Amino acid sequence: MSSYDVIIIGSGPGGYVCAIRCAQLGLKTAVVEGRETLGGTCLNIGCIPSKALLHASHQLHEAEHNFAKMGLMGKAPSVDWKQMLAYKDDVIGQNTKGIEFLFKKNKIDWLKGWGAIPTPGKVQVGDTTYETKNIIIATGSTPATLPGIEIDEKIVVTSEGALSLPKIPKKLVVIGAGVIGLELGSVYARLGAEVQVIEFLDHITPGMDAEVSKNFQRILAKQGLGFTLGAAVQGVETAKGKATVTYKLRKDDSTHTVDADTVLVATGRKPYVDGLGLAALGVSMTDRGQIATDSHYATNIKGIYAIGDAITGPMLAHKAEDEGMAVAEVLAGRHGHVNYGVIPGVIYTHPEVSSVGATEETLKAEGRTYKVGKFSFMGNGRAKANFAGDGFVKILADKETDRILGAHIIGPMAGDLIHEICVAMEFGASAQDLAMTCHAHPTYSEAVREAALACGDGPIHS
Ligand code: NAI
């Protein structure tokens, strides 16, 4: 029987990063993965393929809307959907093979198949049982659907089916105005579909700073996405290759229907822990179906740990990665740690939206006194040159100490710009620290500096 220091179940960003760090720290490591390729949901049917389609469809949008303004004349290209999907699949292949290479380089064994834990200290994969000192569950999450909706991944799809539709739908109804609904809704709107997003709440993107959320909705509406807010979807019927979505408006309880070629159900995700044998082992779960862990990612069963979407916290690949590195360090006798106060969130639409730390709403709820420094991309030369003036940077700082408490960006490269503020927050920086740091001109980053200046004596370019 082969034996290991660590067996990790699941090779998504949490699992594979954890495995590499375990191996680097001298632990004999194996990863169980039942998919044909490594990388989990993120690389195979999530973050990476959706970014490929967002990139391709954005290029089309640029050609249709901005090329002629710059003197690039001629008809915008037509869409070869098959080729776009082939490009997306190629991107997936490059990334998943990259992980395979890293496993070989770090001498990590890939145990192919679906894993179960018959007893602590053992992992079963198919007919083979492996011994291990530690087990880390990194099995991720799966779409959470609604009662009354049957997913067939053809007409009624989750994010997985939406990344491989046989053709671009004429009418797409998206249920849920969260991250998945807005990213994939944007893709199909740019490719010519009529997109209607139905959302239960009275605003899009739950948890986002309300001012940013409102602006974001306005920009997306300008790009052609339709929004029906305050509407609870009751069910979806399919017949003759089409779907009918029924929803109830919360304000007056009136019932409505809308027809669609494709319905994307994007109403959240739930931990995926099926088939591991957790109930028989007596592993404690939270009331939301997540694996309960302590601050070292240990479950209540000795030698079994869990990270990523399967435990509490935001369902984000980079949160899982950080937990993967932290638990590897714990197992190697070090002090693994994740700062949950500084985990950025990004929506990869155009413009992008990013955030870190507190929102105005959370600060108000906590009774904190704070100041707001804001700067519009309209005042940023680089953004103007690139037709990217929509949006702003907003920094929230403590009124007394000037310490940065949170930041929210809607605008070009917002997903990259946010990290300057993350680093500043990790170092406990003040808004003035950012404002006094020289920023190259002309860059989008200058808008971050200007927002920091706005927390003090004021920005220069507004
Ligand atoms: P979400 O939780 O972000 O949004 C789901 C939305 O569906 C909510 O606004 C909710 O109010 C709405 N909803 C629920 N029931 C409804 C009903 N009956 N009728 C109408 N609306 C209803 O979930 P989403 O977008 O599915 O994403 C799942 C997870 O994946 C999230 O945790 C997200 O952070 C993560 N993710 C992150 C990405 C990124 O970081 N860029 C990309 C894709 C996913």
Boltz pocket constraint, residues with backbone or C-beta under 6 A from the ligand:
constraints:
  - pocket:
      binder: B
      contacts: [[A, 47], [A, 146], [A, 175], [A, 176], [A, 177], [A, 178], [A, 179], [A, 180], [A, 181], [A, 183], [A, 198], [A, 199], [A, 200], [A, 201], [A, 203], [A, 204], [A, 205], [A, 206], [A, 231], [A, 232], [A, 233], [A, 234], [A, 265], [A, 266], [A, 267], [A, 268], [A, 269], [A, 314], [A, 315], [A, 316], [A, 345], [A, 346], [A, 347], [A, 348]]
      max_distance: 6.0
